[in-house]
Amino acid sequence: MDRGSDRVLVTRLLAGEERAFEQFFEAYFPRLYRFALARVDHNPDWAEEVVQATLTKVILKLHTFRGEAALFSWLCTFCRHQISAFYRQRKQMTHQVRLTEDEPEILAALESLSASMDGDPDEQYQRKELARLVQVTLDHLPPRYGDALEWKYIHGMSVKEIAVLLDVGPKAAESLLTRARQAFRDGFGTLGRNLAEARLG
């Protein structure tokens, strides 16, 4: 759907139109399920739990949708928050932050999420493992950091667009992205070391 269609659908949902709810769930439940599944260790039960909780919260917040971003991107923000809550409930690790600049390895890692899986089996496996590690790292960051990084590096949004979504000025958005990159680098490095040690052990 384009953004105009998104706004029309949300208007119909807010009006309580039954067919609109059917269309909404048919269109977005499978997409959110896939989004969540990759971020909860590919556990179908966990993914369904996360998506159901996400959609419950989304329905209550539909009146706040302003249409600056695509509806699916907006839904993913809620889903990411729910995934974070899911991991917090299971006492998973979280990460705090410092400042950094863009670094090639960070960009390459983040962009691996949208990269093609073409290539030989070994290369496909390595990309899949990298993408999984990136997703786990993003999901353990503070939600605004994970959202900002995904918007910029996966959806290709500008800093100005991200500032609108975060309801801050462009300079504040730049600062947040800088902190988010540092948080990602710290978390990604920690997870990578832990994984390597576990395999060697």
C-alpha positions in Angstrom: 0.0 0.0 0.0 1.1 3.6 -0.6 0.8 6.2 2.2 -2.4 7.5 0.9 -3.9 4.1 1.0 -2.5 3.6 4.5 -4.3 6.7 5.7 -7.6 5.6 4.1 -7.3 2.2 5.7 -6.6 3.7 9.1 -9.6 6.0 8.7 -11.8 3.1 8.0 -10.4 1.2 11.0 -11.1 4.1 13.3 -14.6 4.2 11.9 -15.0 0.6 13.1 -15.5 -0.8 9.6 -15.4 -4.6 9.9 -14.1 -5.3 6.4 -11.3 -2.8 7.1 -10.2 -4.9 10.1 -10.2 -8.1 8.0 -8.1 -6.4 5.3 -5.7 -5.0 8.0 -5.1 -8.4 9.6 -4.9 -10.2 6.2 -2.3 -7.7 4.9 -0.2 -7.1 8.0 -0.3 -10.1 10.3 1.8 -12.3 7.9 4.3 -9.5 7.3 4.7 -8.7 11.0 4.9 -12.4 11.8 7.9 -12.7 9.5 9.4 -9.6 10.9 9.1 -10.9 14.5 10.1 -14.5 13.6 13.5 -13.6 12.5 14.0 -11.7 15.8 12.8 -14.3 18.3 15.1 -17.2 17.3 12.7 -18.4 14.6 10.3 -19.7 17.4 6.8 -19.7 15.9 5.0 -19.6 19.2 7.1 -16.6 20.4 6.6 -14.8 17.1 2.8 -15.3 17.2 2.7 -14.1 20.9 4.7 -11.0 20.0 2.6 -10.1 16.9 -0.7 -10.6 18.7 0.5 -8.3 21.5 1.7 -5.8 19.0 -1.6 -5.7 17.1 -3.5 -5.3 20.3 -1.5 -2.3 21.2 -1.6 -0.9 17.6 -5.4 -1.0 17.5 -5.5 1.1 20.7 -3.0 3.6 19.2 -4.4 3.9 15.6 -5.5 7.5 16.3 -1.8 8.5 16.6 -0.9 7.4 13.1 -0.1 10.5 11.1 1.1 9.0 7.9 4.6 10.4 7.7 5.9 6.8 7.4 4.4 3.8 5.7 1.9 1.9 7.9 4.1 -1.2 7.9 7.1 0.8 9.2 4.9 2.3 11.9 3.7 -1.2 12.9 7.3 -2.4 13.0 8.1 0.2 15.5 5.5 -1.2 17.9 6.6 -4.7 17.1 10.2 -3.9 17.9 9.1 -2.4 21.3 7.1 -5.6 22.0 10.1 -7.8 21.1 12.2 -5.7 23.5 9.6 -6.3 26.2 9.5 -10.0 25.4 13.3 -10.3 25.9 13.2 -8.1 29.1 10.6 -10.5 30.5 13.1 -13.3 29.9 15.9 -11.3 31.5 17.9 -11.1 28.3 20.8 -8.7 28.0 20.4 -5.0 27.2 23.0 -2.5 26.2 23.8 1.1 27.1 25.6 3.6 24.9 28.5 6.0 24.2 29.2 8.1 21.0 30.8 7.1 17.7 30.9 8.0 14.0 29.9 5.8 11.0 32.2 2.9 10.5 32.4 0.6 7.4 31.9 -2.6 9.4 28.7 -1.2 11.1 27.3 -0.1 7.7 28.1 -3.5 6.1 26.6 -5.4 9.0 23.4 -3.4 9.1 23.0 -3.5 5.3 23.3 -7.3 5.4 19.7 -7.4 6.6 18.5 -6.3 3.2 21.2 -8.0 1.1 20.4 -10.7 -1.4 21.0 -14.3 -0.3 22.3 -15.3 -3.8 25.6 -17.1 -3.9 27.1 -20.5 -2.9 25.7 -22.4 0.2 28.7 -21.4 2.4 28.2 -17.7 1.5 24.5 -17.9 2.1 25.0 -19.4 5.5 27.5 -16.7 6.5 25.1 -14.0 5.4 22.3 -15.6 7.2 24.3 -15.9 10.4 25.5 -12.3 10.1 21.9 -11.1 9.5 20.7 -13.1 12.6 23.4 -11.5 14.7 22.6 -8.0 13.5 18.9 -8.6 14.2 19.5 -9.8 17.8 21.8 -6.8 18.4 19.2 -4.4 17.1 16.5 -6.0 19.2 18.5 -5.5 22.4 19.2 -1.9 21.9 16.9 0.8 23.3 13.9 0.9 21.0 14.6 4.4 19.6 18.1 3.4 18.7 17.0 0.2 16.9 14.3 2.1 15.1 16.6 4.9 13.9 19.2 2.5 12.6 16.7 0.3 10.7 15.0 3.4 9.2 18.3 4.8 8.0 20.2 1.7 6.8 17.4 -0.7 5.8 14.6 1.6 4.7 17.0 4.3 3.4 15.3 7.2 5.2 17.0 10.6 5.5 18.0 12.1 8.8 15.2 14.7 8.3 12.6 11.9 7.8 13.9 10.1 10.9 13.7 13.4 12.9 10.0 13.6 11.9 9.3 10.1 13.1 11.1 10.6 16.3 9.5 14.0 16.8 12.8 15.8 17.3 15.0 18.2 15.3 17.5 17.1 12.7 20.5 17.8 14.9 18.9 15.7 17.7 18.2 12.9 15.2 21.9 13.0 14.1 23.0 12.8 17.7 20.7 9.9 18.4 22.0 8.1 15.3 25.6 8.6 16.5 24.7 7.1 19.9 22.8 4.3 18.2 25.7 3.4 16.1 28.0 3.2 19.1 25.4 1.1 21.0 25.2 -1.2 17.9 29.0 -1.5 17.6 29.3 -2.4 21.3 26.5 -4.9 21.3 27.4 -6.5 18.0 31.0 -6.9 19.2 29.9 -8.4 22.5 27.5 -10.9 20.9 30.1 -11.8 18.3 32.7 -12.6 20.9 30.3 -14.6 23.0 29.2 -16.6 20.0 32.8 -17.3 19.0 33.7 -18.3 22.6 30.7 -20.6 22.8 31.7 -22.3 19.6 35.3 -22.8 20.7 34.2 -23.9 24.1 
